[in-house]
């Protein structure tokens, strides 16, 4: 009891939160720089012609591979959480995952198709170890009734997006910028290899994350939870779940189902909307042309600006804040509005390239939805999961995310740049599904709250 009280009273870190939050914030910042830097140019690299240093894939092939890869990234969080719960522990799992990710990014620097697949596979494995366990470590910083929990995850989420903001600007510039290509040519190097400098920058970002994590390791929880230690001491044989724990897991699973649809829509940014920006959006502003991948920095910019607002809002509302399922419904509704905006935007592409302000507005509503759902989902999983299964349940959360990512790749395969009607059908259909699911979740909220013990 004394240890739990000490954790609850630790206000020495970022924004009055535990000191360990600052370390995990910075580690995740650089890990996300690495991941989103690579992701910002991944589809564009795959569809670029061979003469321009790309792989020459068609849209369907590139979208399918994108969906499979991003699915694997989150799908492997399930065994990653299990391994941490029963053998490695969260701290060592995060470190091992970071090292494997960095190695994978540097493998992508090599210009060959086998190296491309090996690099992607390594990044997926590394992320599977790191992603669920660093989130579980954030949850472990707080007691079960600490009102700062949702706020802490919102701040942690801001760290994710600082890295995601920088990543497309750096990696996208290296990969696509005519100025950098000209510099390479002037140095006697092949400008078509510029893509691989973008991948290399992502690897350097991961090395910085590893350095932060190792140097500031003393701020982190020194051991797994008592329940997790007990499970590992018993050889990984968990105790039988109680009826109350099964209800809480049931509440998590229902929310998981809705996250699949959310991520299928949200991840269009790295897939079809990346192609939309490249082919249908005017990327010349005030006479200055910028890489299409830079538009992906809008989302993390909005998160950085709005995450503190949401974090402060949840703390100020306290017991009066919306329940977790209500926040999920709000998130689905907001991203549904974003896709409604894409319907008239798609119609206008028939007359030529459209203003980037359309995507500026779309990504704003995306982020409002994201901040209502994603950090709250992470917080909810760590709060409702049985203590001995936190890593595993976090892995299941990312499993739902993985299914959403695969569905995103499938839907992106229907993108056709020169057919506005088909684009309107694609994005309009996604919008209807999102809005309908938000209404359904509102209807289910009372039952979910009873299962989770909120009511």
Secondary structure as the mmCIF struct_conf table of DSSP 4:
data_model
#
loop_
_struct_conf.conf_type_id
_struct_conf.id
_struct_conf.beg_label_comp_id
_struct_conf.beg_label_asym_id
_struct_conf.beg_label_seq_id
_struct_conf.end_label_comp_id
_struct_conf.end_label_asym_id
_struct_conf.end_label_seq_id
HELX_RH_AL_P HELX_RH_AL_P1 UNK A 2 UNK A 9
BEND BEND1 UNK A 13 UNK A 13
HELX_RH_3T_P HELX_RH_3T_P1 UNK A 14 UNK A 16
BEND BEND2 UNK A 17 UNK A 17
HELX_RH_AL_P HELX_RH_AL_P2 UNK A 19 UNK A 47
BEND BEND3 UNK A 48 UNK A 48
HELX_RH_3T_P HELX_RH_3T_P2 UNK A 50 UNK A 52
TURN_TY1_P TURN_TY1_P1 UNK A 53 UNK A 53
BEND BEND4 UNK A 54 UNK A 54
HELX_RH_AL_P HELX_RH_AL_P3 UNK A 59 UNK A 75
TURN_TY1_P TURN_TY1_P2 UNK A 76 UNK A 76
HELX_RH_AL_P HELX_RH_AL_P4 UNK A 77 UNK A 83
HELX_RH_PI_P HELX_RH_PI_P1 UNK A 84 UNK A 88
HELX_RH_AL_P HELX_RH_AL_P5 UNK A 90 UNK A 107
TURN_TY1_P TURN_TY1_P3 UNK A 108 UNK A 109
BEND BEND5 UNK A 110 UNK A 110
BEND BEND6 UNK A 112 UNK A 112
HELX_RH_AL_P HELX_RH_AL_P6 UNK A 113 UNK A 140
TURN_TY1_P TURN_TY1_P4 UNK A 141 UNK A 141
BEND BEND7 UNK A 142 UNK A 142
TURN_TY1_P TURN_TY1_P5 UNK A 144 UNK A 145
TURN_TY1_P TURN_TY1_P6 UNK A 147 UNK A 148
HELX_RH_AL_P HELX_RH_AL_P7 UNK A 149 UNK A 176
HELX_RH_AL_P HELX_RH_AL_P8 UNK A 178 UNK A 186
TURN_TY1_P TURN_TY1_P7 UNK A 187 UNK A 188
BEND BEND8 UNK A 189 UNK A 189
HELX_RH_3T_P HELX_RH_3T_P3 UNK A 191 UNK A 193
HELX_RH_AL_P HELX_RH_AL_P9 UNK A 194 UNK A 215
TURN_TY1_P TURN_TY1_P8 UNK A 216 UNK A 216
HELX_RH_3T_P HELX_RH_3T_P4 UNK A 217 UNK A 219
BEND BEND9 UNK A 220 UNK A 220
BEND BEND10 UNK A 222 UNK A 223
HELX_RH_AL_P HELX_RH_AL_P10 UNK A 226 UNK A 233
TURN_TY1_P TURN_TY1_P9 UNK A 234 UNK A 235
BEND BEND11 UNK A 236 UNK A 236
HELX_LH_PP_P HELX_LH_PP_P1 UNK A 238 UNK A 242
HELX_RH_AL_P HELX_RH_AL_P11 UNK A 243 UNK A 266
HELX_RH_3T_P HELX_RH_3T_P5 UNK A 267 UNK A 269
TURN_TY1_P TURN_TY1_P10 UNK A 270 UNK A 271
HELX_RH_AL_P HELX_RH_AL_P12 UNK A 272 UNK A 280
STRN STRN1 UNK A 281 UNK A 281
STRN STRN2 UNK A 284 UNK A 285
TURN_TY1_P TURN_TY1_P11 UNK A 286 UNK A 287
STRN STRN3 UNK A 288 UNK A 289
HELX_RH_3T_P HELX_RH_3T_P6 UNK A 292 UNK A 296
HELX_RH_AL_P HELX_RH_AL_P13 UNK A 297 UNK A 317
HELX_RH_3T_P HELX_RH_3T_P7 UNK A 318 UNK A 320
BEND BEND12 UNK A 321 UNK A 321
HELX_LH_PP_P HELX_LH_PP_P2 UNK A 322 UNK A 323
HELX_RH_AL_P HELX_RH_AL_P14 UNK A 324 UNK A 348
HELX_RH_3T_P HELX_RH_3T_P8 UNK A 349 UNK A 351
BEND BEND13 UNK A 352 UNK A 352
HELX_LH_PP_P HELX_LH_PP_P3 UNK A 353 UNK A 353
STRN STRN4 UNK A 354 UNK A 354
HELX_LH_PP_P HELX_LH_PP_P4 UNK A 355 UNK A 355
TURN_TY1_P TURN_TY1_P12 UNK A 356 UNK A 356
HELX_RH_AL_P HELX_RH_AL_P15 UNK A 357 UNK A 384
BEND BEND14 UNK A 385 UNK A 385
HELX_RH_3T_P HELX_RH_3T_P9 UNK A 387 UNK A 389
HELX_RH_AL_P HELX_RH_AL_P16 UNK A 390 UNK A 412
TURN_TY1_P TURN_TY1_P13 UNK A 413 UNK A 414
TURN_TY1_P TURN_TY1_P14 UNK A 417 UNK A 418
HELX_RH_AL_P HELX_RH_AL_P17 UNK A 420 UNK A 452
TURN_TY1_P TURN_TY1_P15 UNK A 453 UNK A 453
#
